[in-house]
Amino acid sequence: MDALKQELKEKIIAVLNLEDVNASDISDADALFGDGLGLDSIDALELIVLLDKDYGIKLTDPKEGKNIFQSINTMADYVTANRTK
Amino acid sequence: MKTYINGIGCVSAQKTDGDFASGFHVNQATNVLPIEKPEYKDYFSPIAARRMSKAVKNGIVASTMAMKEANLEMPGAIITGTGMGCIEDSDKFLKAIIDNNEEFLTPTSFIQSTHNTVAAQIALGLECKAYNFTYVNAAVSFESALIDGKLQLDEGEADAVLIGGIDEMTDYTASLFKLAGFIKKDEEGSFPILESQTPGTVFGEGATFFVLESKKSATTYAEVVDIEINNEIEADILQLKVFDFLSANGLGVDDIDLLVVGINGDAQFEEHYRELTQKQFVHTPQAYYKHLSGEYNTASAFGLYLAANVVKTQNVPPIVQVNGQTKPEYKNVLLYNHYRGIDHSFTLISKA
């Protein structure tokens, strides 16, 4: 699970082009949106594409994203439970 | 109504944030000139920068510098010119389409790949809801924006307008331009512009913005008197076209104190420049700039930055001189540019 969390952090930094952020700067429980990393709705779309492309997870209900993308912990839990690749 | 250049911001292959020409240097060791990167974090947060390509970042920095110098908080229009737009994000988006078999397309590079992204991002940052337009007319993109900016002032649509020229270069675009012969061959090793005997040119990238206002101010550089663009001009009638342009403004060749030419070292397309530099204007002081900026569709905006500074400082730096001629005063400056024999532009500026 720790390896997956590290992988998710690195992928998020890459796809969202967070130039000055390192994986070590993101805590597993940090909020990704709002006060945490400060991500927004366009970033959410990028993360939905990331789940589809890299883990074979298709989010059919966008409302699910609110819970899934709360933090690295919630993302990792969801990926572990639903990944198809 | 008159048009004055009251503020300039420039991001280019040269350091332009100090005294005029103090940071100029010639780099003949490369055929693609890199820009002198500004301190981007002084202009926007790293979080905001995550969706900005080079063109957007450089455009925001240059426009901010120009507005700061002119002490302008809100322009009455934002008008940009770009030949290739945000080509970096266009590359990314097209590559993603191919790599992912037309699936998994993400929004950011699509949003950023449109040509009007820079003008839009500047407007969003300023919360400016005024006229916003982007011209994509190859090597006269900047001059198109300049004409529009002048018309906005002439027609009383605005008192102050922000105009600029922006283009960015990517590794992929450079590789294509090398294949097409637009960029000098790597094997040449050294890439002089003025003495070049080979085809192709040295490319670059940059963003140059100007605040144009209808009133003179303490920061005024020069007056923009007239601009003319022509898609095609046969070399043998170029001199006639220049005469017509000057006479329409009540001037003759002898009234021009400096001719600023867009010579780019492409031996295949120097005929037009020679028609002016070696004939009617042979005794006129001449300057060039693409050895400093590199060639790109809006490099002529760097030429205007140079010309405006010459008029303001009354100094033609030796590094840009072509023929060693001088004049006691630089009042009227004519800029002439074209790219590969098409998209010719004349711009006339005068001491304010």
Interface residues (C-beta under 8 A of the other chain):
Chain A: V15 L16 N17 L18 E19 D20 V21 L37 G38 I42 L45 E46 V49 D52 K53
Chain B: P46 I47 A49 R50 R51 N100 E103 F104 L105 T106 P107 T108 I111
